[in-house]
Amino acid sequence: VISISSSDLIIAVDDEIQNLILRSLPRGSEGYEHKCRSLSEFLSINFCGVENIQLIQDMIEPGMWEKAKPYYDAAREALDSSSTSSSADDGSGGDIFSESKSTDVYHPRMILNENGAAIPNQSGWPLVEAAMLVACAGITRFCLDTMDAQFDEAFTQLLSRHFYRREDLDVSVDDADDQLRLGSLSVTGYFSPKERRARILQHFEELRLKFELE
């Protein structure tokens, strides 16, 4: 049994499972709902905090992306349309992965249109498979961005705790870096020496401007 209170993120494969998890929460668990997300949410570039699909695409092996690319737009359209229909009725269902349990994995990847031309089969398993590939990349992107944001905030707090006085402006960047490293190896070790140097210089510049305005 997994405790949602001790988990940073729980991902349900579809809306049905997500609803079961949320309904199983004991009383007093309000506020944990945001930790349980549906896999289809990670198809949304906005949810992942990424404005360019290229960033997600770069995280997928080229051969796998070529496999998913012909179906990606259709998968997003299916997600948007199902979200619209689910909000219009009772709010249940409406998840692109909900139908994957009964989907034939042997659906052809290419079909013939009315003119006899071969086109990607944008229904059935190929669509679900493409959505799964992109959603998994979206999860990875989301986790990396979340880690970056957490360490960025931690480094900012570390700088503020160590250097906040006027005389701190006389400390060299190298000495400041050594002091920060002693303060927290786990936080400073997340950044390269070049990145730490840039952040230290930026902090000192902001601190200098603060004292000039006083």
N, CA, C and O of each residue as an XYZ file, in Angstrom:
856
protein
N       0.842     -1.184      0.000
C       0.000      0.000      0.000
C       0.884      1.243      0.000
O       1.799      1.366      0.814
N       0.603      2.152     -0.912
C       1.370      3.388     -1.013
C       0.620      4.509     -0.315
O      -0.564      4.733     -0.568
N       1.322      5.210      0.565
C       0.729      6.349      1.264
C       0.902      7.593      0.416
O       2.025      7.979      0.090
N      -0.215      8.223      0.057
C      -0.131      9.409     -0.785
C       0.515     10.565     -0.039
O       1.113     11.446     -0.657
N       0.400     10.571      1.290
C       0.995     11.654      2.071
C       2.516     11.609      2.053
O       3.171     12.634      2.239
N       3.082     10.419      1.829
C       4.536     10.285      1.805
C       5.090     10.265      0.388
O       6.284     10.044      0.190
N       4.230     10.493     -0.594
C       4.646     10.474     -1.999
C       4.633     11.879     -2.574
O       3.756     12.685     -2.264
N       5.621     12.162     -3.420
C       5.651     13.456     -4.098
C       4.692     13.486     -5.275
O       4.094     14.521     -5.569
N       4.547     12.353     -5.948
C       3.708     12.296     -7.142
C       3.229     10.874     -7.378
O       4.024      9.935     -7.361
N       1.938     10.717     -7.596
C       1.358      9.433     -7.968
C       0.665      9.631     -9.313
O      -0.133     10.554     -9.475
N       0.971      8.766    -10.270
C       0.407      8.901    -11.612
C      -0.522      7.727    -11.894
O      -0.104      6.569    -11.878
N      -1.776      8.040    -12.152
C      -2.761      7.021    -12.500
C      -2.833      6.895    -14.013
O      -2.759      7.894    -14.729
N      -2.976      5.676    -14.498
C      -2.928      5.473    -15.943
C      -4.137      6.078    -16.641
O      -4.058      6.409    -17.824
N      -5.256      6.229    -15.932
C      -6.419      6.877    -16.547
C      -7.292      7.509    -15.467
O      -7.015      7.386    -14.274
N      -8.345      8.184    -15.906
C      -9.215      8.913    -14.980
C      -9.921      7.995    -13.994
O     -10.116      8.359    -12.834
N     -10.303      6.806    -14.449
C     -11.026      5.875    -13.575
C     -10.176      5.505    -12.361
O     -10.654      5.536    -11.227
N      -8.917      5.157    -12.607
C      -8.026      4.788    -11.503
C      -7.737      5.995    -10.621
O      -7.666      5.873     -9.398
N      -7.569      7.163    -11.242
C      -7.328      8.380    -10.462
C      -8.493      8.643     -9.506
O      -8.282      8.972     -8.339
N      -9.715      8.496    -10.005
C     -10.886      8.725     -9.162
C     -10.967      7.714     -8.020
O     -11.353      8.064     -6.904
N     -10.602      6.461     -8.296
C     -10.615      5.431     -7.245
C      -9.609      5.777     -6.146
O      -9.897      5.623     -4.959
N      -8.435      6.243     -6.552
C      -7.415      6.614     -5.564
C      -7.897      7.779     -4.715
O      -7.767      7.759     -3.492
N      -8.452      8.788     -5.364
C      -8.895      9.980     -4.630
C     -10.058      9.655     -3.694
O     -10.147     10.198     -2.593
N     -10.955      8.759     -4.141
C     -12.088      8.386     -3.284
C     -11.640      7.547     -2.093
O     -12.332      7.495     -1.077
N     -10.490      6.891     -2.211
C     -10.008      6.028     -1.134
C      -9.265      6.792     -0.047
O      -8.921      6.224      0.989
N      -9.015      8.086     -0.281
C      -8.283      8.873      0.703
C      -9.089      8.990      1.997
O     -10.291      9.250      1.952
N      -8.447      8.803      3.137
C      -9.169      8.937      4.412
C      -9.517     10.387      4.702
O      -8.984     11.304      4.077
N     -10.392     10.580      5.630
C     -10.752     11.936      6.033
C      -9.518     12.649      6.557
O      -8.653     12.049      7.196
N      -9.459     13.936      6.272
C      -8.301     14.705      6.704
C      -7.181     14.708      5.685
O      -6.092     15.213      5.955
N      -7.447     14.135      4.494
C      -6.411     14.085      3.452
C      -6.570     15.186      2.426
O      -5.957     15.144      1.359
N      -7.398     16.175      2.748
C      -7.605     17.270      1.811
C      -6.268     17.964      1.521
O      -5.442     18.154      2.413
N      -6.085     18.329      0.270
C      -4.860     19.000     -0.122
C      -3.875     18.090     -0.812
O      -2.889     18.555     -1.384
N      -4.136     16.770     -0.764
C      -3.244     15.822     -1.413
C      -3.678     15.509     -2.844
O      -2.992     14.782     -3.561
N      -4.831     16.065     -3.258
C      -5.351     15.729     -4.579
C      -4.368     16.075     -5.693
O      -4.276     15.361     -6.691
N      -3.630     17.179     -5.517
C      -2.714     17.615     -6.572
C      -1.552     16.654     -6.751
O      -0.846     16.728     -7.756
N      -1.335     15.748     -5.794
C      -0.240     14.781     -5.916
C      -0.608     13.602     -6.801
O       0.269     12.892     -7.291
N      -1.898     13.394     -7.005
C      -2.357     12.271     -7.826
C      -2.830     12.815     -9.167
O      -3.876     13.458     -9.252
N      -2.051     12.552    -10.214
C      -2.359     13.086    -11.533
C      -2.657     11.961    -12.505
O      -2.228     10.822    -12.319
N      -3.397     12.303    -13.539
C      -3.692     11.346    -14.596
C      -2.603     11.414    -15.655
O      -2.086     12.491    -15.953
N      -2.252     10.260    -16.225
C      -1.181     10.190    -17.221
C      -1.443     11.127    -18.391
O      -0.509     11.720    -18.932
N      -2.701     11.263    -18.784
C      -3.014     12.101    -19.939
C      -2.711     13.571    -19.700
O      -2.544     14.327    -20.656
N      -2.635     13.992    -18.433
C      -2.309     15.391    -18.145
C      -0.917     15.755    -18.655
O      -0.646     16.915    -18.965
N      -0.041     14.760    -18.739
C       1.335     15.029    -19.149
C       1.478     15.108    -20.662
O       2.581     15.297    -21.175
N       0.366     14.964    -21.377
C       0.358     15.256    -22.812
C       0.258     16.753    -23.048
O       0.549     17.243    -24.139
N      -0.158     17.477    -22.008
C      -0.324     18.920    -22.129
C       1.010     19.614    -21.931
O       1.642     19.456    -20.887
N       1.440     20.373    -22.912
C       2.689     21.122    -22.800
C       2.581     22.153    -21.685
O       3.557     22.401    -20.977
N       1.411     22.753    -21.520
C       1.225     23.763    -20.493
C       1.373     23.172    -19.096
O       1.949     23.803    -18.209
N       0.846     21.942    -18.895
C       0.941     21.321    -17.581
C       2.392     21.054    -17.223
O       2.791     21.207    -16.069
N       3.186     20.654    -18.216
C       4.596     20.351    -17.964
C       5.433     21.610    -17.824
O       6.609     21.534    -17.468
N       4.841     22.769    -18.100
C       5.607     24.001    -17.991
C       6.575     24.194    -19.140
O       7.539     24.951    -19.029
N       6.319     23.511    -20.241
C       7.202     23.596    -21.397
C       6.430     24.253    -22.537
O       5.344     23.798    -22.894
N       6.981     25.311    -23.105
C       6.277     26.036    -24.151
C       6.566     25.481    -25.536
O       5.881     25.824    -26.499
N       7.567     24.633    -25.642
C       7.972     24.125    -26.960
C       7.995     22.608    -26.939
O       8.711     22.020    -26.129
N       7.234     21.962    -27.804
C       7.203     20.512    -27.866
C       8.571     19.943    -28.191
O       8.842     18.774    -27.914
N       9.448     20.774    -28.784
C      10.784     20.307    -29.135
C      11.533     19.818    -27.896
O      12.309     18.866    -27.977
N      11.302     20.470    -26.740
C      11.978     20.065    -25.512
C      11.562     18.665    -25.079
O      12.380     17.892    -24.580
N      10.283     18.343    -25.272
C       9.812     16.993    -24.954
C      10.287     16.017    -26.025
O      10.699     14.899    -25.717
N      10.228     16.437    -27.259
C      10.659     15.565    -28.361
C      12.119     15.154    -28.191
O      12.480     14.011    -28.473
N      12.957     16.081    -27.733
C      14.384     15.789    -27.567
C      14.638     14.736    -26.500
O      15.720     14.152    -26.452
N      13.651     14.486    -25.642
C      13.821     13.499    -24.589
C      13.410     12.105    -25.047
O      13.578     11.130    -24.315
N      12.878     12.016    -26.246
C      12.446     10.727    -26.791
C      13.483     10.252    -27.799
O      13.945     11.024    -28.639
N      13.836      8.999    -27.709
C      14.776      8.426    -28.668
C      14.263      8.676    -30.080
O      13.082      8.455    -30.350
N      15.136      9.138    -30.999
C      14.686      9.494    -32.354
C      13.810      8.433    -33.009
O      12.796      8.757    -33.627
N      14.198      7.171    -32.877
C      13.407      6.112    -33.493
C      12.010      6.013    -32.911
O      11.051      5.732    -33.629
N      11.892      6.247    -31.592
C      10.588      6.202    -30.931
C       9.751      7.416    -31.317
O       8.535      7.316    -31.482
N      10.426      8.591    -31.462
C       9.679      9.781    -31.862
C       9.114      9.623    -33.268
O       7.977     10.016    -33.528
N       9.896      9.054    -34.168
C       9.411      8.831    -35.527
C       8.187      7.920    -35.513
O       7.306      8.024    -36.365
N       8.154      7.035    -34.538
C       7.018      6.116    -34.402
C       5.776      6.847    -33.883
O       4.648      6.524    -34.256
N       6.006      7.833    -33.022
C       4.890      8.541    -32.403
C       4.439      9.771    -33.186
O       3.276     10.167    -33.117
N       5.367     10.374    -33.932
C       5.113     11.654    -34.585
C       3.842     11.686    -35.438
O       3.082     12.649    -35.335
N       3.575     10.672    -36.281
C       2.379     10.764    -37.136
C       1.070     10.787    -36.360
O       0.030     11.154    -36.909
N       1.111     10.397    -35.084
C      -0.126     10.261    -34.316
C      -0.230     11.292    -33.195
O      -1.249     11.369    -32.509
N       0.832     12.085    -33.010
C       0.843     12.982    -31.852
C      -0.271     14.021    -31.910
O      -0.989     14.213    -30.929
N      -0.422     14.691    -33.047
C      -1.461     15.715    -33.174
C      -2.846     15.127    -32.934
O      -3.690     15.740    -32.280
N      -3.068     13.925    -33.474
C      -4.366     13.272    -33.295
C      -4.588     12.918    -31.830
O      -5.708     13.003    -31.327
N      -3.510     12.518    -31.142
C      -3.629     12.181    -29.725
C      -4.003     13.412    -28.910
O      -4.838     13.336    -28.009
N      -3.383     14.549    -29.226
C      -3.714     15.784    -28.530
C      -5.153     16.200    -28.806
O      -5.855     16.657    -27.905
N      -5.597     16.037    -30.072
C      -6.975     16.380    -30.422
C      -7.955     15.485    -29.686
O      -9.006     15.936    -29.232
N      -7.599     14.202    -29.570
C      -8.466     13.263    -28.854
C      -8.554     13.641    -27.380
O      -9.618     13.546    -26.769
N      -7.440     14.064    -26.820
C      -7.421     14.486    -25.423
C      -8.288     15.717    -25.224
O      -9.076     15.779    -24.280
N      -8.146     16.702    -26.114
C      -8.922     17.937    -25.994
C     -10.420     17.677    -26.134
O     -11.231     18.217    -25.382
N     -10.772     16.839    -27.113
C     -12.197     16.570    -27.346
C     -12.798     15.761    -26.204
O     -13.940     15.996    -25.810
N     -12.029     14.803    -25.667
C     -12.546     13.993    -24.564
C     -12.685     14.820    -23.296
O     -13.605     14.605    -22.506
N     -11.762     15.776    -23.100
C     -11.849     16.654    -21.933
C     -13.086     17.524    -22.021
O     -13.759     17.765    -21.019
N     -13.389     18.004    -23.245
C     -14.566     18.838    -23.443
C     -15.845     18.056    -23.192
O     -16.768     18.550    -22.546
N     -15.896     16.816    -23.713
C     -17.098     16.007    -23.545
C     -17.287     15.579    -22.102
O     -18.422     15.500    -21.631
N     -16.194     15.297    -21.380
C     -16.324     14.857    -19.996
C     -16.796     15.996    -19.103
O     -17.531     15.765    -18.143
N     -16.376     17.237    -19.412
C     -16.815     18.367    -18.602
C     -18.259     18.721    -18.902
O     -18.920     19.388    -18.107
N     -18.748     18.273    -20.052
C     -20.123     18.594    -20.432
C     -21.126     17.638    -19.795
O     -22.303     17.975    -19.667
N     -20.664     16.419    -19.386
C     -21.597     15.487    -18.759
C     -21.302     15.332    -17.283
O     -21.337     16.315    -16.542
N     -21.008     14.107    -16.833
C     -20.855     13.891    -15.400
C     -19.420     13.989    -14.938
O     -19.128     13.759    -13.764
N     -18.503     14.334    -15.859
C     -17.116     14.498    -15.461
C     -16.340     13.217    -15.406
O     -15.158     13.249    -15.061
N     -16.937     12.077    -15.729
C     -16.216     10.813    -15.691
C     -15.728     10.463    -17.076
O     -16.193     11.017    -18.072
N     -14.781      9.533    -17.133
C     -14.247      9.112    -18.426
C     -13.466     10.234    -19.060
O     -12.850     11.036    -18.359
N     -13.481     10.305    -20.406
C     -12.827     11.405    -21.080
C     -11.336     11.342    -21.047
O     -10.682     12.381    -21.140
N     -10.759     10.159    -20.919
C      -9.313     10.017    -20.867
C      -8.876      9.150    -22.026
O      -9.442      8.082    -22.260
N      -7.867      9.610    -22.753
C      -7.424      8.887    -23.935
C      -6.918      7.490    -23.593
O      -6.957      6.591    -24.433
N      -6.439      7.305    -22.354
C      -5.903      6.010    -21.960
C      -6.966      5.076    -21.392
O      -6.695      3.893    -21.183
N      -8.172      5.584    -21.139
C      -9.229      4.748    -20.589
C      -9.624      3.628    -21.544
O     -10.000      2.536    -21.116
N      -9.533      3.915    -22.859
C      -9.942      2.931    -23.848
C      -8.826      1.956    -24.210
O      -9.048      1.004    -24.958
N      -7.617      2.195    -23.677
C      -6.480      1.354    -24.069
C      -6.629     -0.078    -23.579
O      -6.037     -0.987    -24.162
N      -7.410     -0.307    -22.512
C      -7.553     -1.658    -21.963
C      -8.250     -2.589    -22.953
O      -7.962     -3.785    -23.003
N      -9.165     -2.029    -23.737
C      -9.916     -2.859    -24.676
C      -9.462     -2.655    -26.119
O     -10.115     -3.113    -27.057
N      -8.333     -1.962    -26.285
C      -7.847     -1.667    -27.632
C      -6.977     -2.801    -28.150
O      -6.111     -3.311    -27.439
N      -7.213     -3.183    -29.380
C      -6.426     -4.235    -30.027
C      -5.049     -3.691    -30.376
O      -4.927     -2.772    -31.186
N      -4.001     -4.265    -29.760
C      -2.643     -3.768    -29.998
C      -2.153     -4.110    -31.392
O      -1.090     -3.650    -31.808
N      -2.925     -4.920    -32.124
C      -2.508     -5.297    -33.472
C      -3.191     -4.462    -34.546
O      -3.170     -4.814    -35.726
N      -3.798     -3.353    -34.131
C      -4.370     -2.442    -35.115
C      -3.271     -2.010    -36.086
O      -2.152     -1.725    -35.659
N      -3.572     -1.959    -37.381
C      -2.546     -1.558    -38.356
C      -2.115     -0.114    -38.137
O      -2.930      0.743    -37.792
N      -0.825      0.148    -38.341
C      -0.313      1.503    -38.176
C      -0.667      2.378    -39.382
O      -0.796      3.595    -39.254
N      -0.818      1.766    -40.527
C      -1.176      2.500    -41.742
C      -2.448      1.913    -42.319
O      -2.643      0.697    -42.299
N      -3.308      2.766    -42.831
C      -4.543      2.338    -43.480
C      -4.673      3.089    -44.804
O      -3.939      4.042    -45.067
N      -5.620      2.645    -45.632
C      -5.858      3.312    -46.905
C      -7.037      4.264    -46.774
O      -8.070      3.910    -46.207
N      -6.876      5.480    -47.302
C      -8.005      6.404    -47.286
C      -8.913      6.127    -48.474
O      -8.695      5.166    -49.212
N      -9.922      6.955    -48.663
C     -10.910      6.707    -49.722
C     -10.304      6.821    -51.112
O     -10.876      6.346    -52.093
N      -9.129      7.459    -51.185
C      -8.460      7.573    -52.483
C      -7.417      6.488    -52.698
O      -6.725      6.468    -53.715
N      -7.313      5.589    -51.730
C      -6.371      4.489    -51.862
C      -4.961      4.818    -51.430
O      -4.044      4.028    -51.654
N      -4.771      5.993    -50.803
C      -3.434      6.381    -50.336
C      -3.229      5.893    -48.909
O      -4.160      5.890    -48.104
N      -2.004      5.483    -48.603
C      -1.680      5.000    -47.258
C      -1.491      6.189    -46.322
O      -0.708      7.095    -46.606
N      -2.211      6.177    -45.208
C      -2.124      7.251    -44.221
C      -2.016      6.627    -42.834
O      -2.422      5.481    -42.644
N      -1.468      7.371    -41.847
C      -1.387      6.842    -40.478
C      -2.783      6.545    -39.926
O      -3.710      7.333    -40.110
N      -2.921      5.425    -39.262
C      -4.175      5.048    -38.629
C      -4.308      5.815    -37.322
O      -3.675      5.472    -36.324
N      -5.132      6.851    -37.334
C      -5.236      7.723    -36.174
C      -6.374      7.327    -35.247
O      -7.082      8.182    -34.715
N      -6.542      6.033    -35.061
C      -7.497      5.515    -34.093
C      -6.960      4.190    -33.575
O      -6.096      3.572    -34.197
N      -7.473      3.765    -32.444
C      -7.022      2.493    -31.905
C      -5.651      2.566    -31.254
O      -5.239      3.620    -30.769
N      -4.947      1.438    -31.246
C      -3.694      1.322    -30.513
C      -2.592      2.278    -30.966
O      -1.909      2.827    -30.102
N      -2.371      2.515    -32.263
C      -1.295      3.441    -32.640
C      -1.429      4.805    -31.975
O      -0.432      5.422    -31.598
N      -2.674      5.273    -31.834
C      -2.919      6.562    -31.187
C      -2.569      6.503    -29.701
O      -1.924      7.409    -29.173
N      -2.998      5.428    -29.026
C      -2.720      5.264    -27.603
C      -1.228      5.108    -27.364
O      -0.684      5.670    -26.413
N      -0.566      4.343    -28.228
C       0.873      4.122    -28.098
C       1.636      5.436    -28.218
O       2.548      5.699    -27.433
N       1.272      6.258    -29.189
C       1.939      7.547    -29.373
C       1.714      8.448    -28.167
O       2.633      9.127    -27.708
N       0.487      8.450    -27.658
C       0.177      9.263    -26.485
C       0.985      8.794    -25.283
O       1.453      9.611    -24.491
N       1.151      7.484    -25.145
C       1.917      6.936    -24.027
C       3.375      7.378    -24.095
O       3.960      7.754    -23.079
N       3.963      7.336    -25.289
C       5.362      7.739    -25.457
C       5.567      9.204    -25.079
O       6.501      9.549    -24.354
N       4.678     10.056    -25.582
C       4.826     11.489    -25.322
C       4.522     11.813    -23.865
O       5.189     12.657    -23.267
N       3.513     11.147    -23.285
C       3.165     11.404    -21.887
C       4.301     11.007    -20.949
O       4.577     11.705    -19.974
N       4.955      9.893    -21.241
C       6.090      9.464    -20.407
C       7.242     10.469    -20.502
O       7.912     10.747    -19.507
N       7.466     11.007    -21.695
C       8.482     12.049    -21.841
C       8.055     13.308    -21.089
O       8.886     14.008    -20.511
N       6.759     13.585    -21.103
C       6.233     14.736    -20.368
C       6.445     14.582    -18.868
O       6.754     15.557    -18.184
N       6.281     13.366    -18.350
C       6.522     13.107    -16.926
C       7.975     13.411    -16.590
O       8.270     14.085    -15.603
N       8.881     12.903    -17.428
C      10.311     13.129    -17.192
C      10.641     14.616    -17.216
O      11.374     15.113    -16.361
N      10.089     15.330    -18.215
C      10.328     16.765    -18.330
C       9.792     17.497    -17.099
O      10.451     18.387    -16.563
N       8.606     17.120    -16.660
C       7.974     17.747    -15.499
C       8.819     17.520    -14.241
O       9.025     18.447    -13.458
N       9.307     16.295    -14.048
C      10.116     15.991    -12.864
C      11.435     16.753    -12.885
O      11.873     17.269    -11.856
N      12.066     16.823    -14.047
C      13.326     17.561    -14.157
C      13.115     19.047    -13.891
O      13.905     19.676    -13.187
N      12.045     19.606    -14.455
C      11.763     21.026    -14.238
C      11.457     21.307    -12.770
O      11.855     22.338    -12.227
N      10.734     20.362    -12.125
C      10.414     20.522    -10.711
C      11.675     20.487     -9.859
O      11.835     21.291     -8.941
N      12.574     19.544    -10.168
C      13.848     19.471     -9.444
C      14.665     20.740     -9.645
O      15.240     21.269     -8.694
N      14.718     21.228    -10.882
C      15.460     22.467    -11.167
C      14.913     23.624    -10.337
O      15.671     24.408     -9.766
N      13.584     23.718    -10.281
C      12.956     24.820     -9.544
C      13.241     24.714     -8.049
O      13.492     25.721     -7.387
N      13.202     23.485     -7.515
C      13.447     23.295     -6.089
C      14.894     23.639     -5.723
O      15.140     24.305     -4.717
N      15.846     23.186     -6.538
C      17.246     23.483     -6.247
C      17.560     24.961     -6.482
O      18.388     25.544     -5.783
N      16.905     25.551     -7.454
C      17.086     26.980     -7.700
C      16.647     27.784     -6.483
O      17.340     28.709     -6.059
N      15.505     27.431     -5.930
C      15.002     28.113     -4.738
C      15.918     27.858     -3.545
O      16.188     28.769     -2.762
N      16.396     26.621     -3.405
C      17.277     26.283     -2.285
C      18.590     27.056     -2.364
O      19.112     27.501     -1.342
N      19.128     27.218     -3.584
C      20.385     27.956     -3.750
C      20.180     29.443     -3.444
O      21.036     30.088     -2.840
N      19.037     29.969     -3.870
C      18.720     31.367     -3.586
C      18.628     31.606     -2.080
O      19.128     32.613     -1.577
N      17.995     30.688     -1.368
C      17.882     30.812      0.084
C      19.255     30.695      0.752
O      19.539     31.384      1.731
N      20.097     29.818      0.212
C      21.440     29.643      0.746
C      22.247     30.941      0.606
O      22.943     31.354      1.533
N      22.142     31.564     -0.546
C      22.822     32.845     -0.760
C      22.321     33.901      0.219
O      23.109     34.663      0.779
N      21.024     33.940      0.417
C      20.436     34.958      1.293
C      20.837     34.759      2.747
O      20.972     35.729      3.492
N      21.026     33.519      3.151
C      21.431     33.244      4.535
C      22.892     33.603      4.790
O      23.249     34.019      5.892
N      23.730     33.441      3.775
C      25.169     33.662      3.962
C      25.606     35.086      3.640
O      26.533     35.607      4.260
N      24.952     35.707      2.686
C      25.406     37.029      2.231
C      24.224     37.998      2.184
O      23.427     37.995      1.245
N      24.136     38.820      3.220
C      23.024     39.765      3.317
C      23.446     41.105      3.904
O      22.647     42.037      3.993
N      24.724     41.190      4.305
C      25.213     42.434      4.902
C      26.064     43.219      3.898
O      26.536     42.668      2.904
N      26.247     44.501      4.173
C      27.021     45.349      3.268
C      28.456     44.837      3.135
O      29.020     44.845      2.041
N      29.039     44.397      4.234
C      30.426     43.927      4.199
C      30.587     42.624      3.412
O      31.697     42.260      3.024
N      29.497     41.942      3.185
C      29.574     40.703      2.400
C      29.951     40.975      0.949
O      30.409     40.077      0.242
N      29.760     42.209      0.508
C      30.092     42.568     -0.872
C      31.598     42.559     -1.120
O      32.050     42.563     -2.264
N      32.362     42.546     -0.035
C      33.824     42.513     -0.174
C      34.352     41.085     -0.330
O      35.539     40.889     -0.591
N      33.490     40.101     -0.174
C      33.900     38.694     -0.298
C      34.094     38.363     -1.774
O      33.260     38.716     -2.608
N      35.179     37.693     -2.090
C      35.417     37.299     -3.485
C      34.463     36.175     -3.877
O      33.910     35.483     -3.022
N      34.286     36.010     -5.168
C      33.384     34.969     -5.657
C      33.897     33.586     -5.258
O      33.113     32.715     -4.882
N      35.200     33.387     -5.339
C      35.765     32.083     -4.971
C      35.552     31.787     -3.492
O      35.197     30.665     -3.129
N      35.766     32.787     -2.635
C      35.551     32.589     -1.196
C      34.070     32.368     -0.902
O      33.706     31.561     -0.046
N      33.222     33.098     -1.626
C      31.783     32.916     -1.435
C      31.366     31.499     -1.825
O      30.551     30.873     -1.147
N      31.926     31.008     -2.911
C      31.603     29.657     -3.359
C      32.054     28.625     -2.327
O      31.326     27.675     -2.037
N      33.250     28.810     -1.775
C      33.738     27.881     -0.749
C      32.832     27.890      0.477
O      32.566     26.848      1.075
N      32.368     29.070      0.838
C      31.486     29.187      2.003
C      30.147     28.496      1.752
O      29.610     27.817      2.627
N      29.626     28.679      0.561
C      28.351     28.034      0.210
C      28.501     26.514      0.156
O      27.602     25.783      0.571
N      29.619     26.051     -0.345
C      29.870     24.606     -0.424
C      29.910     23.987      0.968
O      29.422     22.878      1.187
N      30.506     24.731      1.908
C      30.527     24.258      3.292
C      29.124     24.274      3.893
O      28.786     23.449      4.742
N      28.320     25.225      3.439
C      26.957     25.347      3.948
C      26.051     24.221      3.504
O      25.223     23.744      4.281
N      26.198     23.789      2.260
C      25.352     22.697      1.755
C      25.946     22.124      0.480
O      25.834     22.714     -0.595
N      26.576     20.971      0.614
C      27.135     20.310     -0.569
C      26.037     19.774     -1.477
O      26.194     19.748     -2.698
N      24.916     19.343     -0.877
C      23.839     18.757     -1.675
C      23.209     19.787     -2.612
O      22.859     19.467     -3.748
N      23.066     21.028     -2.129
C      22.465     22.081     -2.951
C      23.473     22.613     -3.966
O      23.178     22.700     -5.158
N      24.654     22.967     -3.488
C      25.646     23.547     -4.400
C      26.142     22.531     -5.421
O      26.496     22.893     -6.543
N      26.165     21.258     -5.030
C      26.645     20.226     -5.947
C      25.729     19.996     -7.131
O      26.130     19.378     -8.117
N      24.500     20.489     -7.044
C      23.552     20.339     -8.159
C      23.940     21.230     -9.333
O      23.557     20.972    -10.474
N      24.713     22.290     -9.039
C      25.083     23.258    -10.067
C      26.567     23.141    -10.406
O      27.382     22.777     -9.558
N      26.901     23.447    -11.634
C      28.297     23.444    -12.055
C      28.999     24.672    -11.468
O      28.330     25.635    -11.095
N      30.345     24.657    -11.378
C      31.067     25.848    -10.880
C      30.706     27.111    -11.662
O      30.589     28.190    -11.081
N      30.530     26.979    -12.964
C      30.169     28.133    -13.781
C      28.796     28.670    -13.396
O      28.599     29.881    -13.303
N      27.848     27.761    -13.172
C      26.502     28.184    -12.792
C      26.504     28.831    -11.412
O      25.828     29.836    -11.190
N      27.268     28.251    -10.482
C      27.333     28.833     -9.135
C      27.939     30.231     -9.188
O      27.459     31.147     -8.520
N      28.987     30.390     -9.980
C      29.646     31.688    -10.091
C      28.670     32.753    -10.623
O      28.622     33.873    -10.116
N      27.905     32.385    -11.641
C      26.949     33.328    -12.222
C      25.877     33.720    -11.207
O      25.478     34.883    -11.145
N      25.411     32.756    -10.413
C      24.380     33.033     -9.419
C      24.927     33.893     -8.274
O      24.233     34.769     -7.758
N      26.171     33.633     -7.888
C      26.786     34.440     -6.832
C      26.942     35.884     -7.293
O      26.612     36.811     -6.554
N      27.439     36.078     -8.504
C      27.614     37.428     -9.048
C      26.270     38.156     -9.140
O      26.176     39.343     -8.827
N      25.240     37.438     -9.567
C      23.912     38.053     -9.669
C      23.403     38.455     -8.286
O      22.826     39.530     -8.121
N      23.618     37.593     -7.298
C      23.172     37.905     -5.933
C      23.905     39.124     -5.384
O      23.293     39.999     -4.771
N      25.209     39.179     -5.605
C      25.980     40.328     -5.123
C      25.534     41.621     -5.805
O      25.485     42.678     -5.176
N      25.216     41.530     -7.077
C      24.751     42.710     -7.801
C      23.410     43.183     -7.245
O      23.195     44.384     -7.074
N      22.517     42.252     -6.964
C      21.218     42.606     -6.387
C      21.391     43.174     -4.988
O      20.682     44.101     -4.596
N      22.337     42.615     -4.232
C      22.600     43.111     -2.880
C      23.187     44.521     -2.931
O      22.846     45.370     -2.107
N      24.064     44.766     -3.896
C      24.673     46.092     -4.056
C      23.602     47.138     -4.394
O      23.604     48.238     -3.841
N      22.708     46.790     -5.290
C      21.633     47.714     -5.662
C      20.714     47.998     -4.480
O      20.232     49.118     -4.308
N      20.480     46.977     -3.674
C      19.632     47.150     -2.496
C      20.211     48.183     -1.548
O      19.484     49.046     -1.055
N      21.521     48.108     -1.284
C      22.150     49.052     -0.357
C      22.264     50.447     -0.984
O      22.233     51.448     -0.268
N      22.392     50.519     -2.281
C      22.470     51.826     -2.943
C      21.140     52.565     -2.854
O      21.114     53.795     -2.823
N      20.054     51.835     -2.812
C      18.733     52.441     -2.751
C      18.330     52.828     -1.328
O      17.378     53.584     -1.135
N      19.041     52.320     -0.349
C      18.677     52.627      1.032
C      19.139     54.034      1.430
O      18.915     54.460      2.563
